[in-house]
Amino acid sequence: MKLKNTKVLIIAMMLLLSSCVTPNPSDTSLESSSNTSGEISSDTSGDNSSDTTGGTASDTTSDTSSNSSTSDSIPELESQTIAEIRVLSLACQTIANEVGVGISSEYVKFSGKLLARLDSATSKSAYGKQYKLLFADTTGYIYVSADYAVYDKLEAKIGSSYQIIGNPSYYIGAAEVVLSSYSSVAAIDVDLSTLAEDAESLADVHAHASSLRLNNKGVAFSKLVAFDAVYFGKADDSVLLFIDADNAVYVHGNRYIGSQFTPGNSYRLITAITMFKFRPGVEFLEKTAIDKMEIEVDLESLTAAELYNYQFEVDKAPSYPNYSSKFTKLYAHIGYANYYFKDGDAYVVLEDTYNENMYLTYQGARSANALFLKNDNCVDLYTESDFSNCPFDQYITDEPVQIMTIFMPYLWNDLDYWQGFAVGAFIVD
């Protein structure tokens, strides 16, 4: 069933969002069962300007690292452009192993600007190193495969420029370089708008994500894209929700990314398309404020019970399953709000049918196929102030109050229940 909604709905949802965002970006007090259960671990510049790629480009601190076991055997190399190295890396498809990873024995050298850090979250050694660094120069972009020590050391270095030495490699469709050594170089100016492909809508972003080959954990990293969208709120410390007329997408960044955006405002974003645990998304690279987009939303109704039909199995579905399609747009859930309790704290869940009893455990709510809300003001409710700030508390009464909740599915949790991010709720007449 589709529900026609106008711009009035968008404005009303913005009002709820204003109470759904925690102002303290360092707050990490979310109860563990409402955790993201494995977000892309990434960092972008905390700069509040419209260009977020240059947060540390002027940093003069020297960073150097090399693999002592191979550095003595690396010949003198001529620096190449990223565009040239991408050709060499993609050619490694001809030597790819059984999981689609091929690594050359030759070495290459390039200089580029660090745009993002990502976690490929794989459990098989055949996929190589788990952590990825995204670099760009004026000719293109490329992912660099690195170990955790390098990934961790460069946490605060997004926007800095480095010389990279490593082996060209092919990673299930993407061009990469397996890192051998890196060292700081003078700042490299990169105009990402010349490297990113224009997406006419978020539908184009999801169409590309659906075509990606994934590793055994449902992870992939792909091309840079630019698109226009409206910021709808912070689903987690490092995850934001954006929408356009027909679709929605989660945007990943560092834990302070939410401070750079205003709910209801429109932006042109430059991002890298990702998949993580079979959920499509994008990695935030750069933003520009634009004129407000006028949006009307057609909402499809989705029950919690229906949502529980969509799950993924790691190591058993290394392709784009139906599960992933549930993260492409907003839905309307018509039902009832309820609480479950843990250690004296209350947590909001949505149910398809009215239940006069609250749940004493999350397992009870999970068995009832409840949808667990992960909004900051719907978890860890203990004080009178907590309950008064929860927009759903008014609907949890001794008598049934049927509500329509506008939400975006968030995650099939490792504890085997569905989480959702609510952006609006209204009493059904």
C-alpha positions as CSV (number, residue, x, y, z in Angstrom):
1,M,0.0,0.0,0.0
2,K,1.3,3.5,-0.9
3,L,0.4,6.5,1.1
4,K,0.5,9.9,-0.6
5,N,2.2,12.6,1.5
6,T,2.9,16.2,0.8
7,K,5.4,18.8,1.9
8,V,3.4,19.3,5.1
9,L,4.5,15.8,6.2
10,I,8.2,16.8,5.6
11,I,7.8,19.8,7.8
12,A,6.2,17.8,10.5
13,M,8.9,15.2,10.4
14,M,11.5,18.0,10.8
15,L,9.9,18.9,14.1
16,L,10.3,15.4,15.4
17,L,13.9,15.3,14.2
18,S,14.7,18.3,16.3
19,S,14.2,16.1,19.3
20,C,15.8,13.0,17.9
21,V,19.4,14.4,17.6
22,T,21.6,14.4,20.7
23,P,23.5,17.7,20.8
24,N,26.6,16.2,22.5
25,P,28.6,14.5,19.8
26,S,30.8,12.7,22.3
27,D,27.9,10.9,24.0
28,T,28.4,7.1,23.6
29,S,25.9,5.9,26.2
30,L,23.7,3.9,23.9
31,E,22.7,0.5,25.2
32,S,24.6,-2.3,23.6
33,S,21.6,-4.0,22.1
34,S,20.8,-0.9,20.2
35,N,24.3,-0.6,18.8
36,T,25.0,-0.4,15.1
37,S,26.5,-3.9,15.3
38,G,29.3,-3.0,12.9
39,E,29.3,0.4,11.2
40,I,31.9,1.3,8.6
41,S,34.7,2.6,10.6
42,S,35.6,5.8,8.9
43,D,36.8,9.4,9.5
44,T,36.4,12.6,7.6
45,S,37.4,16.1,8.4
46,G,35.7,17.8,11.3
47,D,35.9,21.1,9.5
48,N,32.5,23.0,9.6
49,S,33.2,24.8,6.3
50,S,31.5,23.8,3.1
51,D,34.6,22.1,1.8
52,T,35.4,19.3,4.2
53,T,38.3,17.7,2.4
54,G,41.0,20.1,3.6
55,G,40.8,19.7,7.3
56,T,44.5,18.8,7.8
57,A,46.1,19.6,4.4
58,S,48.3,22.2,6.0
59,D,49.6,19.8,8.7
60,T,53.4,19.8,8.6
61,T,53.8,16.9,10.9
62,S,55.9,14.2,9.2
63,D,54.4,10.8,8.8
64,T,56.5,7.9,7.5
65,S,56.0,4.2,7.6
66,S,57.5,1.3,5.7
67,N,57.5,-2.5,5.8
68,S,61.0,-3.4,6.8
69,S,60.7,-6.9,5.2
70,T,60.2,-5.5,1.7
71,S,61.6,-1.9,1.7
72,D,65.1,-3.1,0.9
73,S,63.9,-5.0,-2.1
74,I,61.8,-2.2,-3.7
75,P,63.6,-0.8,-6.7
76,E,63.8,2.9,-7.5
77,L,60.4,3.9,-8.8
78,E,59.1,6.7,-11.0
79,S,56.0,8.4,-9.6
80,Q,52.8,7.7,-11.6
81,T,49.4,9.3,-11.5
82,I,46.5,7.5,-9.9
83,A,44.8,7.2,-13.3
84,E,47.8,5.3,-14.6
85,I,48.0,3.0,-11.5
86,R,44.3,2.2,-11.8
87,V,44.9,0.7,-15.2
88,L,47.6,-1.6,-13.7
89,S,45.4,-2.5,-10.7
90,L,42.4,-3.4,-12.8
91,A,44.6,-5.6,-15.0
92,C,45.3,-7.7,-11.9
93,Q,41.8,-9.3,-12.4
94,T,43.6,-11.8,-14.6
95,I,45.5,-13.1,-11.6
96,A,42.6,-12.9,-9.1
97,N,42.2,-15.7,-6.6
98,E,39.0,-17.6,-5.8
99,V,37.4,-14.7,-4.0
100,G,38.3,-12.1,-6.6
101,V,41.5,-10.5,-5.3
102,G,44.6,-10.3,-7.4
103,I,47.9,-8.7,-6.2
104,S,50.8,-7.8,-8.5
105,S,54.4,-8.5,-7.4
106,E,55.5,-5.3,-9.0
107,Y,55.6,-2.0,-7.1
108,V,54.2,1.5,-8.0
109,K,54.6,4.9,-6.4
110,F,52.1,7.8,-6.4
111,S,51.3,10.9,-4.3
112,G,47.7,11.7,-3.3
113,K,45.4,13.3,-0.8
114,L,43.8,11.1,1.9
115,L,40.0,11.3,1.7
116,A,38.7,8.6,4.0
117,R,39.4,5.6,6.1
118,L,37.2,2.5,5.8
119,D,36.9,-1.0,7.3
120,S,36.2,-3.9,4.9
121,A,35.3,-6.2,7.9
122,T,36.3,-9.5,6.2
123,S,37.1,-12.7,8.0
124,K,38.9,-14.5,5.2
125,S,42.7,-14.1,4.7
126,A,42.1,-14.5,0.9
127,Y,40.7,-11.0,0.8
128,G,43.9,-9.5,2.1
129,K,44.2,-6.6,4.6
130,Q,41.0,-5.5,6.2
131,Y,41.5,-1.7,6.2
132,K,41.2,0.7,3.3
133,L,42.4,4.3,2.7
134,L,40.9,6.3,-0.1
135,F,43.3,8.6,-1.9
136,A,42.9,11.0,-4.8
137,D,45.0,13.2,-7.1
138,T,43.9,15.4,-10.0
139,T,43.6,12.4,-12.3
140,G,41.5,10.0,-10.2
141,Y,41.0,8.1,-7.0
142,I,42.1,4.7,-5.6
143,Y,41.8,2.6,-2.5
144,V,44.9,1.6,-0.6
145,S,44.8,-1.6,1.5
146,A,46.6,-1.2,4.8
147,D,46.9,-2.9,8.2
148,Y,45.3,-1.6,11.4
149,A,48.4,0.2,12.7
150,V,48.5,2.5,9.7
151,Y,44.7,2.9,9.6
152,D,44.8,3.9,13.3
153,K,47.7,6.2,12.9
154,L,46.1,8.2,10.2
155,E,42.8,8.7,12.1
156,A,43.4,12.5,12.4
157,K,45.1,12.9,9.0
158,I,42.2,13.1,6.7
159,G,43.0,15.8,4.1
160,S,46.8,15.3,4.4
161,S,48.9,14.3,1.4
162,Y,51.2,11.3,1.2
163,Q,53.5,9.4,-1.1
164,I,52.4,5.8,-1.4
165,I,54.5,2.8,-2.4
166,G,52.8,-0.5,-2.9
167,N,51.6,-3.3,-5.1
168,P,48.8,-2.7,-7.7
169,S,45.9,-5.0,-6.8
170,Y,42.4,-5.9,-7.8
171,Y,39.7,-6.2,-5.1
172,I,36.5,-7.8,-6.3
173,G,36.0,-5.1,-8.9
174,A,37.8,-2.1,-7.4
175,A,41.3,-0.8,-8.2
176,E,43.6,-0.9,-5.1
177,V,47.2,-0.6,-4.0
178,V,48.5,-2.8,-1.2
179,L,50.5,-0.5,1.0
180,S,54.2,-1.1,1.5
181,S,55.3,2.3,2.8
182,Y,54.1,5.9,3.0
183,S,55.5,9.3,3.7
184,S,54.2,12.9,4.0
185,V,54.4,15.2,1.0
186,A,53.4,18.8,0.3
187,A,49.6,19.4,0.2
188,I,48.0,18.3,-3.0
189,D,44.9,20.3,-4.1
190,V,42.2,18.0,-5.5
191,D,38.9,19.2,-7.0
192,L,36.6,16.3,-6.2
193,S,33.8,17.6,-8.4
194,T,36.0,16.8,-11.4
195,L,36.4,13.2,-10.2
196,A,32.9,12.4,-9.0
197,E,30.2,11.2,-11.4
198,D,26.9,13.2,-11.2
199,A,24.0,11.1,-10.0
200,E,20.6,12.5,-11.1
201,S,19.0,11.0,-8.0
202,L,19.6,8.6,-5.1
203,A,18.0,6.0,-7.2
204,D,21.2,6.1,-9.4
205,V,23.3,5.6,-6.3
206,H,21.4,2.5,-5.2
207,A,21.3,1.1,-8.7
208,H,25.1,1.2,-8.7
209,A,25.4,-0.2,-5.2
210,S,23.1,-3.1,-6.3
211,S,25.6,-4.1,-9.0
212,L,28.6,-4.4,-6.8
213,R,30.3,-7.7,-6.1
214,L,30.7,-8.1,-2.3
215,N,33.1,-9.9,0.0
216,N,31.9,-12.6,2.4
217,K,30.7,-10.0,4.9
218,G,28.7,-8.1,2.4
219,V,31.2,-5.2,2.0
220,A,32.4,-3.3,-1.1
221,F,33.8,0.1,-2.0
222,S,33.3,1.9,-5.3
223,K,33.2,5.1,-7.3
224,L,32.8,8.7,-6.3
225,V,29.4,10.2,-6.9
226,A,27.8,13.7,-6.4
227,F,24.1,14.1,-5.7
228,D,21.6,16.6,-4.1
229,A,19.6,15.6,-1.0
230,V,17.9,16.9,2.1
231,Y,19.5,16.1,5.5
232,F,16.9,14.4,7.7
233,G,18.8,13.6,10.9
234,K,21.5,11.7,12.8
235,A,20.8,8.0,13.0
236,D,24.0,7.4,14.9
237,D,27.2,9.3,15.9
238,S,28.7,8.6,12.5
239,V,25.6,7.9,10.3
240,L,23.3,10.5,8.8
241,L,20.1,10.1,6.8
242,F,19.5,12.0,3.6
243,I,16.5,11.9,1.2
244,D,15.4,13.1,-2.1
245,A,12.0,12.9,-3.7
246,D,11.9,9.1,-4.0
247,N,14.8,7.6,-2.1
248,A,16.9,7.8,1.0
249,V,20.5,6.9,1.9
250,Y,22.7,6.6,5.0
251,V,25.8,8.8,4.8
252,H,28.8,7.7,6.9
253,G,31.5,9.9,8.4
254,N,33.3,10.5,11.6
255,R,31.5,10.8,15.0
256,Y,31.1,14.6,14.6
257,I,29.7,14.6,11.1
258,G,26.3,15.6,12.3
259,S,27.5,19.0,13.5
260,Q,28.2,20.0,9.9
261,F,24.5,19.8,8.8
262,T,21.2,21.3,9.7
263,P,18.0,19.1,9.6
264,G,15.8,20.2,6.7
265,N,18.5,21.9,4.7
266,S,19.6,20.8,1.3
267,Y,23.1,19.9,0.2
268,R,25.2,18.7,-2.7
269,L,27.3,15.9,-1.4
270,I,30.4,14.2,-2.9
271,T,30.7,10.7,-1.6
272,A,32.1,7.2,-2.3
273,I,29.5,4.4,-2.8
274,T,29.8,1.6,-0.2
275,M,28.2,-1.6,0.9
276,F,28.6,-2.7,4.5
277,K,27.1,-5.9,5.8
278,F,24.8,-5.9,2.7
279,R,23.5,-2.4,3.5
280,P,24.1,0.3,0.8
281,G,25.4,3.7,1.8
282,V,27.9,6.3,0.9
283,E,31.1,7.6,2.6
284,F,31.0,11.4,3.1
285,L,33.8,13.3,1.4
286,E,32.6,16.9,0.8
287,K,29.5,19.1,1.0
288,T,28.1,22.3,-0.4
289,A,24.9,24.0,0.8
290,I,22.3,24.5,-1.9
291,D,18.8,26.1,-2.2
292,K,16.2,24.1,-0.3
293,M,14.7,21.3,-2.3
294,E,10.9,21.0,-2.4
295,I,10.1,17.4,-1.7
296,E,6.9,15.4,-1.6
297,V,7.1,11.8,-0.5
298,D,5.2,8.7,-1.6
299,L,5.4,6.3,1.3
300,E,5.0,2.5,1.0
301,S,3.5,0.8,4.1
302,L,5.7,-1.8,5.7
303,T,4.9,-3.9,8.8
304,A,7.4,-5.0,11.3
305,A,6.5,-8.6,10.6
306,E,7.2,-8.1,6.9
307,L,10.6,-6.5,7.7
308,Y,11.6,-9.6,9.6
309,N,11.4,-11.6,6.4
310,Y,14.5,-9.8,5.2
311,Q,17.7,-10.9,6.7
312,F,21.2,-11.7,5.6
313,E,23.6,-14.5,6.3
314,V,27.3,-13.8,6.3
315,D,29.3,-16.3,4.2
316,K,26.1,-17.6,2.5
317,A,24.9,-14.7,0.4
318,P,27.9,-13.0,-1.3
319,S,25.7,-10.9,-3.6
320,Y,23.1,-8.2,-3.4
321,P,20.1,-9.8,-1.6
322,N,16.6,-8.6,-1.2
323,Y,17.7,-7.5,2.3
324,S,19.7,-4.6,0.9
325,S,16.7,-3.2,-1.0
326,K,15.1,-2.2,2.3
327,F,17.6,0.6,2.8
328,T,16.7,2.7,-0.2
329,K,13.7,4.7,1.0
330,L,11.4,5.8,3.8
331,Y,8.5,3.6,4.9
332,A,5.3,4.0,6.9
333,H,4.6,1.7,9.8
334,I,1.1,1.7,11.1
335,G,0.8,0.1,14.5
336,Y,1.5,0.8,18.2
337,A,4.5,1.9,20.3
338,N,5.6,-0.1,23.4
339,Y,8.6,-0.5,25.7
340,Y,11.0,-3.2,26.6
341,F,13.2,-2.9,29.7
342,K,16.8,-3.7,30.4
343,D,18.6,-3.0,33.7
344,G,15.8,-0.6,34.6
345,D,16.0,1.4,31.4
346,A,13.2,1.6,28.8
347,Y,13.6,1.2,25.1
348,V,10.9,2.0,22.4
349,V,9.7,-0.7,20.0
350,L,7.0,-0.6,17.4
351,E,4.5,-3.4,17.0
352,D,1.9,-4.2,14.3
353,T,-0.8,-5.1,16.8
354,Y,-1.6,-3.7,20.2
355,N,0.0,-5.4,23.2
356,E,-1.2,-4.2,26.6
357,N,1.9,-5.6,28.3
358,M,5.4,-4.2,28.2
359,Y,8.3,-6.4,27.5
360,L,10.7,-7.3,30.4
361,T,13.5,-8.3,28.0
362,Y,14.6,-7.5,24.5
363,Q,14.2,-11.2,23.7
364,G,10.5,-10.9,24.3
365,A,10.2,-8.0,22.0
366,R,12.3,-9.8,19.4
367,S,10.1,-12.9,19.6
368,A,7.1,-10.6,18.8
369,N,8.8,-9.3,15.7
370,A,8.9,-5.8,17.1
371,L,10.8,-3.0,15.3
372,F,13.5,-1.5,17.7
373,L,13.9,2.2,17.4
374,K,17.5,3.5,17.7
375,N,16.8,7.2,17.9
376,D,18.7,8.7,20.8
377,N,15.6,9.8,22.5
378,C,14.0,6.3,22.3
379,V,16.7,4.4,24.2
380,D,18.1,4.4,27.7
381,L,15.0,6.0,29.1
382,Y,15.2,6.3,32.9
383,T,14.5,9.7,34.3
384,E,11.3,11.7,34.1
385,S,13.1,14.0,31.7
386,D,14.1,11.1,29.5
387,F,10.5,10.0,29.1
388,S,9.2,13.5,28.5
389,N,11.7,14.0,25.7
390,C,10.7,10.8,24.0
391,P,8.2,11.6,21.3
392,F,6.6,8.1,21.5
393,D,5.9,8.1,25.3
394,Q,2.6,9.9,24.7
395,Y,1.4,7.0,22.6
396,I,2.2,4.2,25.2
397,T,-0.9,4.2,27.3
398,D,-3.4,1.9,29.0
399,E,-5.6,2.2,25.9
400,P,-4.4,1.5,22.3
401,V,-3.3,4.5,20.3
402,Q,-2.7,3.6,16.7
403,I,0.1,5.7,15.1
404,M,1.8,6.0,11.7
405,T,5.6,6.1,12.1
406,I,7.7,7.3,9.2
407,F,11.0,5.4,9.4
408,M,14.0,4.1,7.5
409,P,15.2,0.5,8.3
410,Y,18.6,0.8,9.9
411,L,20.0,-2.7,10.5
412,W,19.4,-6.4,11.0
413,N,21.2,-6.5,14.4
414,D,23.7,-9.1,15.4
415,L,21.2,-10.0,18.1
416,D,18.7,-11.0,15.4
417,Y,16.2,-8.1,15.5
418,W,15.5,-5.2,13.2
419,Q,16.4,-1.6,14.1
420,G,14.8,1.4,12.5
421,F,15.4,5.2,12.6
422,A,12.1,7.1,13.0
423,V,11.7,10.5,11.4
424,G,8.0,11.2,12.2
425,A,5.0,9.8,14.1
426,F,1.3,10.7,13.9
427,I,-1.9,9.4,15.4
428,V,-4.0,7.6,12.9
429,D,-7.5,9.0,12.7
